[in-house]
Structure formats: structure tokens, C-alpha cells
């Protein structure tokens, strides 16, 4: 049986510590400074973003623009606002 609260929360990014929970149910950790990979998300036509930690801050980068976030809650707000979808893991 599907609960109403599950339907309302479906399709939202969430975070707890260094883990991101995607709208489709995957769980991934945010790659650190020494990792060579990044989380890849899509926000629309030809707009893929890499998420990783750079210099102690969360960085969102798409090849021409960077955005830095203080914490995972700010990142999650941005991802939900821009209707980002999870693509996978990619090299930086």
C-alpha cells in the first residue's frame, strides 16, 4: 500500500551528511577533494552539471559556470528548484 506522504515526497532530492538521495531512489556520496569522479546531473537541454567537493566547499560545475554552496541543504534546494535529474557518476 502506498502512503500519501510517499507520494508527496516523490521526485525530490534529499541529503543527509555527505550523502545525496536522488528523486529516483539512488543514494550516492558526494566525491571529495581527492576523488577523481563527480556526480552528474541534468537540468535541461545540454545542461549537465558535475557535483563534488572542491577546496572544502560543494561545487557545481558545467564546463563554463561554477556555483559553490555552503552546505548540502543549499545544494538540495538548488537541485529541486532547477528540477535536476540524476544521470550518474562521471570523471571530472
VOGU-3710 file (C-alpha; in Angstrom, 3 decimals, decimal comma):
1> xxxxxxxxxx> 0,000/0,000/0,000  1,381/3,424/-0,967  1,190/6,092/1,699  0,227/9,682/0,927  3,470/11,089/2,377  5,467/8,862/-0,030  3,579/10,304/-3,000  4,144/13,877/-1,856  7,873/13,420/-1,298  8,458/11,531/-4,554
11> xxxxxxxxxx> 10,700/13,316/-7,019  12,648/15,416/-4,505  16,357/15,496/-3,812  17,344/14,947/-0,178  20,620/14,998/1,729  21,959/13,594/4,952  25,585/14,250/5,801  27,689/13,647/2,699  25,027/11,500/1,017  22,585/12,641/-1,655
21> xxxxxxxxxx> 19,313/10,803/-2,228  18,117/11,220/-5,800  14,481/11,615/-6,881  14,579/8,119/-8,409  15,778/6,473/-5,190  19,536/6,078/-5,702  21,908/7,016/-2,899  25,324/8,449/-3,658  28,069/10,069/-1,637  29,479/13,408/-2,719
31> xxxxxxxxxx> 33,017/12,860/-4,056  35,724/14,549/-2,012  38,738/16,627/-2,957  40,978/13,616/-3,667  38,399/11,684/-5,699  38,567/11,786/-9,489  34,848/11,383/-10,074  31,795/13,608/-9,734  28,024/13,220/-9,575  26,463/14,126/-12,915
41> xxxxxxxxxx> 23,018/15,775/-13,004  20,960/17,171/-15,857  18,838/20,342/-15,642  17,617/20,563/-19,195  18,710/20,832/-22,789  22,523/20,463/-22,923  22,913/21,485/-19,311  24,826/18,809/-17,368  26,414/19,675/-14,032  29,154/17,934/-12,029
51> xxxxxxxxxx> 28,860/17,916/-8,219  31,896/17,398/-5,998  33,833/18,950/-3,121  36,491/21,460/-4,178  38,540/23,398/-1,656  36,273/22,328/1,202  33,107/23,641/-0,485  30,450/21,934/-2,567  30,995/22,799/-6,208  28,546/22,566/-9,079
61> xxxxxxxxxx> 30,283/22,939/-12,455  29,054/22,639/-16,028  32,146/23,492/-18,091  31,585/27,234/-18,183  29,891/28,176/-14,902  30,581/27,296/-11,291  28,337/27,524/-8,277  29,563/27,000/-4,733  27,343/26,013/-1,804  27,942/26,290/1,943
71> xxxxxxxxxx> 26,203/23,012/2,755  24,211/20,135/1,284  20,872/21,730/2,200  21,582/24,706/-0,084  22,631/22,298/-2,851  19,427/20,270/-2,446  17,301/23,434/-2,656  19,060/24,389/-5,912  18,642/20,869/-7,375  14,923/20,781/-6,537
81> xxxxxxxxxx> 14,332/24,325/-7,803  16,017/23,538/-11,139  14,336/20,114/-11,455  17,651/18,328/-11,777  17,644/14,653/-12,700  20,356/12,184/-11,719  22,461/10,941/-14,639  25,232/9,011/-12,868  28,907/9,234/-11,950  31,457/10,762/-14,335
91> xx> 35,088/11,874/-14,350  35,759/15,493/-13,500
//
